[in-house]
Amino acid sequence: MKRHSWENYIWMVRIITTIIIINSCKITQPYKQPSDSINNKLYRGVSINDTTSIASLSWRQMFRDSLLQSLIQEGINNNLDLKIAVSRIKSATANFKQSKLQLLPALDADATATYQRVPDTQFGFPQAYLIDVTTSWEADIWGKLTSAKRAALASLLQSEAYKRAVQTQLVSDIAANYYLLMAYDQQLEITQRTVENRIKEVETMKLLKESNVVTGAAVVQSAANRYSVEITIPDLKQNIRETENTLSILLGKSPDTIFRSTLQQQNIISDLATGVPVQLLANRPDVQQAEYQLRNSFELVNVARTYFYPSFTITASSGFSNTTVQQLFDPVSFFANITGGLLQPIFDQGRNKQRLSVAQAAQEEYLHTFKKTILVAGQEVSNALFSYQSASEKQLLRQQQITYLEKSVDYTKQLLEYSSATNYTDVLTSEQNLLSAQLSSINDKLQQLNAIVTLYRSLGGGWK
């Protein structure tokens, strides 16, 4: 091909490409975050001016119990759900790398040898040899390949956000089950101590019966009272065993004993700073994941639009061809050609319209999912804050209740022993009320701790 022919062809390609690009600016659109996705009323009645948030704290700063810290680190290292999330990142990374290579020309090499039986004529050649290299490149005129690359990038970022969401949930689950385990320990301790007191009380009732202070009914009632408490111990031990097994699964290991401290040793963080609602977009991984899914669907709509427009492909090949191996690489055997093709879809049985409609429906679905995820996040923050406040109020009231119930038990026992103004039923009622209040006080403390864990997770903490 002559030099001026090559130059004319290149200039023609440049002119056509420029014209098409100018006319295609509106085919694909840049992504914009939904403007109405979040507002300052998300936390319901909570007035927020400070941007400080506990979500910015690392989980080591948030949970200062050294045994809990070691469990969380073990879970991050070994949890199988987290390993699955990492595998998803690897897959998404491979897809993204391949999407970037789509913008480059494809290159193929071919070597063939042909042998054929032909009539014995003047122009018959029984064999032919060919070595050639072919390259093709699709001009990204309408932004199809670029949008596909952006969609793959959004998918990769979504998989990374999913991993962070899994870690946030994992840290939350380990902490919540750790606190639950210690609550069961304390409930078991109080119950066992109460059983010991009930056993002593049965002996006391027997002595009082011998002194004709109480009747035989009081003796059997005291024994029944003892067993009504003792019968709850197997259930508490089962709860402890099952919670240890749950924690073991979270840690990625076979069920085993979990070493822990006590509920009384857990420090309560008093400054539960939530920050402004808009920080959920930067802190909370599942919100990020939902938005990246929305971005992915948005770019796929861009890709679907480009199928309505012609694709422009340039194909070039060169190589050597001859009828003998000895002369295959002679200069006269060299050939080269370049071809430009423009393909415009005319009738495709509605596939392009179907592709665009499906992509737009998916984008609409993920937009609603994104907005719902934000609303759920605000609900969880609001619920956690109120739960913490409720637990704190209950603890103050519960302590007053326990103080008066302890006095009630002491007074009724003294009246039973030294006066006829009461009977054992009053003692039994006051003791049962005291035990119930003591166990409920543990639940109050557990509710407070769980509210902190839930608030930390709801604000997007735990993955830093």
C-alpha positions in Angstrom: 0.0 0.0 0.0 1.4 3.4 -1.0 2.3 5.9 1.7 -0.2 8.6 0.6 -3.0 5.9 0.7 -2.2 5.1 4.3 -2.1 8.7 5.3 -5.5 9.4 3.6 -7.0 6.4 5.3 -5.7 7.5 8.7 -7.1 11.0 8.2 -10.4 9.6 7.2 -10.6 7.5 10.3 -9.7 10.5 12.5 -12.4 12.7 10.9 -15.1 10.1 11.2 -14.1 9.3 14.8 -14.2 13.1 15.8 -17.6 13.6 14.2 -19.0 10.6 16.0 -17.5 11.5 19.4 -19.0 15.0 19.1 -22.4 13.6 18.4 -22.2 10.9 21.1 -21.6 13.1 24.2 -25.1 12.5 25.5 -25.3 8.7 25.0 -23.5 7.8 28.2 -24.0 9.8 31.4 -21.7 10.3 34.4 -22.9 8.8 37.7 -24.2 11.1 40.4 -25.1 10.1 43.9 -28.8 10.5 44.6 -29.3 13.9 46.2 -32.3 12.9 48.4 -30.7 9.8 49.8 -30.1 11.1 53.4 -31.2 13.9 55.7 -30.4 15.1 59.2 -33.7 13.6 60.6 -32.4 10.1 60.1 -31.8 9.5 63.8 -35.3 10.6 64.9 -35.2 13.5 67.3 -31.5 13.4 68.0 -30.0 16.8 67.5 -26.5 16.5 66.1 -23.9 19.3 65.7 -20.7 17.4 66.3 -19.2 15.3 63.5 -17.3 13.1 66.0 -18.4 9.5 65.8 -17.5 6.4 67.6 -17.5 4.6 64.2 -14.1 6.3 63.6 -12.6 4.3 66.5 -10.8 1.0 65.8 -12.3 -2.0 67.4 -9.3 -2.2 69.7 -10.1 1.3 71.0 -13.8 0.4 71.3 -13.4 -2.9 73.1 -10.7 -2.7 75.8 -11.1 -6.2 77.3 -7.9 -7.9 76.3 -9.6 -11.3 76.1 -12.3 -9.9 73.9 -9.6 -8.3 71.7 -7.8 -11.6 71.2 -11.1 -13.2 70.2 -11.9 -10.5 67.7 -8.5 -10.8 66.2 -8.8 -14.6 66.0 -12.1 -14.2 64.2 -10.7 -11.7 61.7 -7.9 -14.1 60.9 -9.9 -17.3 60.7 -13.6 -16.5 60.1 -14.9 -18.4 57.1 -17.4 -15.8 56.0 -14.6 -13.3 55.9 -12.5 -15.7 53.8 -15.5 -16.1 51.4 -15.6 -12.3 51.1 -11.9 -12.2 50.2 -12.5 -14.8 47.5 -15.2 -12.5 46.0 -12.7 -9.7 45.9 -10.2 -11.8 44.0 -12.9 -12.7 41.4 -14.0 -9.0 41.1 -10.4 -7.9 40.7 -9.9 -10.4 37.8 -13.0 -9.1 36.1 -11.9 -5.5 36.5 -8.4 -6.2 35.1 -10.0 -7.9 32.1 -12.4 -4.9 31.5 -9.4 -2.6 31.2 -7.7 -4.8 28.6 -10.9 -4.6 26.5 -9.7 -1.1 25.5 -6.6 -2.5 23.9 -6.3 -4.1 20.5 -6.5 -7.9 20.2 -3.5 -9.7 18.7 -3.5 -13.2 17.1 -0.8 -15.2 15.4 -1.4 -18.0 12.9 0.7 -20.4 11.0 -0.9 -22.9 8.5 0.3 -25.4 6.0 -2.1 -26.6 3.3 -1.7 -29.7 1.2 -4.2 -30.5 -1.5 -4.7 -32.7 -4.5 -5.4 -30.7 -7.6 -5.7 -31.5 -11.3 -2.4 -31.5 -13.1 -2.8 -28.1 -14.7 -0.5 -25.2 -15.3 -1.9 -23.1 -12.4 -2.3 -25.9 -9.8 -0.3 -25.6 -6.5 -0.5 -28.7 -4.3 0.6 -26.9 -1.2 0.7 -23.5 0.4 2.3 -22.0 3.6 1.1 -19.0 5.6 2.4 -17.2 8.6 0.5 -14.1 9.7 -0.4 -11.8 12.6 -3.8 -10.2 12.9 -4.9 -7.4 15.2 -8.3 -5.8 15.7 -9.4 -2.9 17.7 -12.9 -1.6 18.5 -13.0 2.1 18.8 -14.8 3.0 22.1 -16.8 5.8 20.3 -20.0 5.6 22.3 -18.2 4.8 25.6 -19.4 1.2 25.8 -16.1 -0.2 26.8 -15.4 2.6 29.3 -18.8 2.2 30.9 -18.2 -1.6 31.1 -14.9 -0.9 32.8 -16.6 1.5 35.3 -19.2 -1.2 36.0 -16.5 -3.7 36.7 -14.8 -1.2 39.0 -18.0 -0.6 40.9 -18.4 -4.4 41.3 -14.9 -4.6 42.7 -15.5 -1.8 45.1 -18.8 -3.4 46.1 -17.0 -6.7 46.9 -14.5 -4.8 49.1 -17.4 -3.0 50.8 -19.0 -6.4 51.4 -15.9 -7.7 53.1 -15.9 -4.6 55.4 -19.6 -5.3 56.1 -18.8 -8.9 57.0 -16.0 -7.8 59.3 -18.3 -5.1 61.0 -20.9 -7.8 61.6 -18.3 -10.3 62.7 -16.8 -7.9 65.3 -20.3 -7.1 66.5 -21.4 -10.8 66.8 -18.2 -11.7 68.7 -18.6 -8.9 71.2 -22.4 -9.5 71.6 -21.9 -13.3 72.2 -18.9 -12.6 74.5 -21.1 -10.3 76.7 -24.0 -12.8 76.6 -21.7 -15.6 77.7 -20.6 -13.5 80.7 -24.2 -12.7 81.5 -25.0 -16.4 81.6 -22.0 -16.9 83.9 -23.3 -14.3 86.3 -26.8 -15.7 86.2 -25.4 -19.2 86.9 -23.4 -17.8 89.8 -26.4 -16.1 91.4 -28.6 -19.1 90.9 -26.1 -21.5 92.4 -25.6 -19.2 95.4 -29.3 -18.9 95.8 -29.6 -22.7 95.8 -27.1 -22.9 98.6 -29.1 -20.4 100.6 -32.3 -22.4 99.9 -30.7 -25.6 101.2 -29.8 -23.8 104.4 -33.3 -22.4 104.5 -34.8 -25.9 104.3 -32.8 -26.9 107.4 -33.9 -23.8 109.2 -37.5 -24.6 108.4 -37.1 -28.0 109.9 -35.7 -26.6 113.1 -38.5 -24.1 113.3 -41.0 -26.9 112.8 -39.5 -28.8 115.7 -40.0 -25.6 117.8 -43.6 -25.4 116.6 -42.9 -22.0 114.9 -43.9 -23.2 111.5 -45.9 -26.1 110.2 -44.9 -29.0 107.9 -46.3 -27.1 105.0 -43.6 -24.5 105.4 -40.9 -27.3 105.3 -42.2 -28.8 102.1 -42.7 -25.3 100.6 -39.1 -24.4 101.3 -37.9 -27.6 99.7 -40.0 -27.0 96.6 -38.6 -23.4 96.5 -35.1 -24.8 96.5 -35.8 -27.1 93.5 -37.7 -24.5 91.6 -34.4 -22.5 91.5 -32.1 -25.4 91.0 -34.0 -26.7 88.0 -33.0 -23.7 86.0 -29.2 -24.5 86.3 -29.2 -27.1 83.5 -30.8 -24.6 81.1 -28.2 -22.0 82.1 -25.3 -24.5 81.5 -26.8 -25.4 78.1 -27.0 -21.8 77.2 -23.4 -21.3 78.1 -22.4 -24.4 76.1 -24.3 -23.2 73.0 -23.0 -19.7 73.2 -19.4 -21.0 73.4 -20.1 -23.1 70.3 -21.5 -20.1 68.5 -18.4 -18.1 69.3 -16.2 -20.9 68.2 -17.9 -21.0 64.8 -17.4 -17.2 64.5 -13.7 -17.8 65.3 -13.5 -20.4 62.5 -12.7 -23.3 64.8 -14.3 -26.4 66.3 -16.5 -25.9 69.4 -14.4 -25.3 72.4 -14.2 -23.5 75.7 -14.0 -19.7 75.5 -11.9 -17.9 78.0 -13.5 -14.7 79.3 -13.6 -12.2 82.1 -16.7 -11.1 84.1 -19.6 -8.9 83.4 -18.7 -6.6 86.3 -15.3 -5.9 84.7 -16.7 -4.5 81.5 -16.4 -0.7 81.2 -19.2 1.3 79.7 -18.3 4.0 77.2 -20.3 7.1 78.3 -19.6 9.3 75.2 -21.7 7.6 72.5 -21.0 10.2 69.7 -23.0 9.3 66.6 -21.7 12.0 64.2 -23.9 13.5 61.5 -26.1 11.1 59.4 -24.3 11.8 56.2 -21.2 10.1 57.7 -23.1 6.8 57.3 -22.2 7.0 53.6 -18.5 7.0 54.4 -18.5 4.7 57.4 -21.2 2.1 57.0 -20.0 -0.7 54.6 -23.4 -2.1 53.7 -24.5 1.4 52.6 -21.3 1.7 50.5 -22.0 -1.8 49.1 -25.6 -0.7 48.1 -24.3 2.4 46.4 -21.6 0.6 44.5 -24.3 -1.8 43.3 -26.3 1.2 42.1 -23.3 2.6 40.3 -22.7 -0.8 38.6 -26.3 -0.9 37.4 -26.0 2.7 36.2 -23.0 2.0 34.1 -24.7 -1.1 32.7 -27.5 1.1 31.5 -24.9 3.2 29.7 -23.6 0.1 28.1 -27.1 -1.0 27.0 -27.6 2.4 25.3 -24.5 2.0 23.2 -25.9 -1.1 21.5 -28.3 1.1 19.5 -25.4 2.8 17.7 -22.9 1.5 15.2 -19.6 -0.1 16.3 -16.4 0.8 14.5 -13.7 -1.8 14.2 -10.3 -1.6 12.6 -8.6 -4.9 11.6 -5.1 -5.2 10.3 -3.0 -8.2 9.3 0.4 -8.9 7.9 2.6 -11.9 7.2 4.2 -14.2 4.7 2.6 -16.5 2.2 4.2 -18.8 -0.4 3.9 -22.2 -2.0 7.3 -23.4 -0.7 8.9 -23.3 2.7 12.3 -22.1 1.2 10.8 -19.0 -0.2 8.3 -18.3 2.6 10.3 -15.4 4.1 11.3 -13.8 0.8 10.4 -10.1 0.6 8.0 -10.9 -2.3 6.0 -13.2 0.1 5.2 -10.4 2.5 1.6 -9.1 2.5 -0.3 -6.5 4.7 -3.7 -5.1 4.8 -5.9 -2.9 7.0 -9.7 -2.8 7.1 -12.1 -0.5 8.8 -15.7 -1.7 9.5 -18.8 0.1 10.6 -21.6 -2.2 11.9 -25.1 -0.6 12.5 -27.8 -2.8 14.1 -31.0 -2.6 12.1 -33.2 -5.5 13.2 -32.1 -7.6 16.2 -35.4 -9.1 17.2 -35.8 -6.6 20.0 -32.7 -7.7 21.9 -31.3 -4.2 22.3 -34.6 -2.8 23.7 -34.9 -5.8 26.0 -31.3 -5.3 27.2 -31.9 -1.6 27.9 -35.2 -2.2 29.7 -33.7 -4.9 31.9 -30.8 -2.7 32.8 -33.0 0.3 33.6 -35.3 -1.9 35.8 -32.2 -3.2 37.7 -31.0 0.4 38.2 -34.4 1.4 39.6 -34.4 -1.6 41.9 -30.9 -0.9 43.3 -31.8 2.8 43.8 -34.7 1.8 46.0 -32.4 -0.8 47.8 -29.8 1.9 48.4 -32.4 4.3 49.9 -33.9 1.5 52.0 -30.4 0.6 53.3 -29.9 4.1 54.5 -33.3 4.2 56.2 -32.6 0.9 58.0 -29.2 2.2 59.1 -30.9 5.3 60.6 -33.5 3.1 62.3 -30.8 0.9 63.9 -28.9 3.9 65.2 -32.1 5.4 66.7 -33.1 2.0 68.3 -29.6 1.5 69.7 -29.5 4.9 71.3 -32.9 4.5 72.9 -32.1 1.0 74.0 -29.0 2.3 75.8 -30.9 5.1 77.5 -33.6 2.6 78.6 -31.1 0.2 80.0 -29.4 3.0 81.9 -32.7 4.2 83.4 -33.6 0.6 84.3 -30.3 0.0 86.0 -30.9 2.9 88.4 -34.4 1.8 89.2 -33.4 -1.9 89.4 -30.8 -1.1 92.0 -33.4 0.6 94.2 -35.8 -2.4 93.7 -33.1 -4.9 94.8 -32.2 -2.9 97.8 -35.8 -2.9 99.1 -36.4 -6.5 98.1 -33.3 -7.6 100.2 -34.8 -5.7 103.2 -38.1 -7.4 102.5 -36.6 -10.9 102.6 -34.7 -10.1 105.9 -37.8 -8.6 107.5 -40.2 -11.5 106.5 -37.7 -14.1 107.8 -37.3 -12.3 111.1 -41.1 -12.0 111.4 -41.5 -15.6 110.6 -39.0 -16.6 113.3 -39.9 -14.3 116.1 -43.6 -13.3 115.4 -46.8 -14.8 114.2 -47.6 -11.8 112.1 -46.5 -13.5 108.9 -46.1 -17.0 107.3 -43.7 -18.7 105.0 -45.6 -17.8 101.9 -44.6 -14.2 102.5 -40.9 -15.3 102.7 -41.3 -17.3 99.6 -42.8 -14.4 97.6 -40.1 -12.0 98.7 -37.3 -14.4 97.9 -38.7 -15.1 94.4 -39.1 -11.4 93.7 -35.5 -10.8 94.8 -34.1 -13.5 92.6 -36.1 -12.3 89.6 -34.8 -8.7 90.2 -31.2 -9.9 90.5 -31.4 -11.9 87.2 -33.1 -8.9 85.6 -30.3 -6.6 86.7 -27.9 -8.8 84.7 -30.2 -8.4 81.6 -30.2 -4.7 82.1 -26.4 -4.6 82.0 -26.4 -6.9 79.0 -28.9 -4.7 77.2 -26.7 -1.7 77.8 -23.6 -3.4 76.5 -25.5 -4.8 73.5 -26.8 -1.3 72.7 -23.3 0.0 72.6 -22.2 -2.9 70.3 -25.2 -2.3 68.0 -24.7 1.4 67.9 -21.0 0.9 67.0 -22.0 -1.5 64.2 -24.9 0.7 63.0 -22.6 3.7 62.6 -20.2 1.6 60.5 -17.5 0.8 63.1 -15.5 -2.4 63.3 -13.7 -2.6 60.0 -10.9 -0.1 60.7 
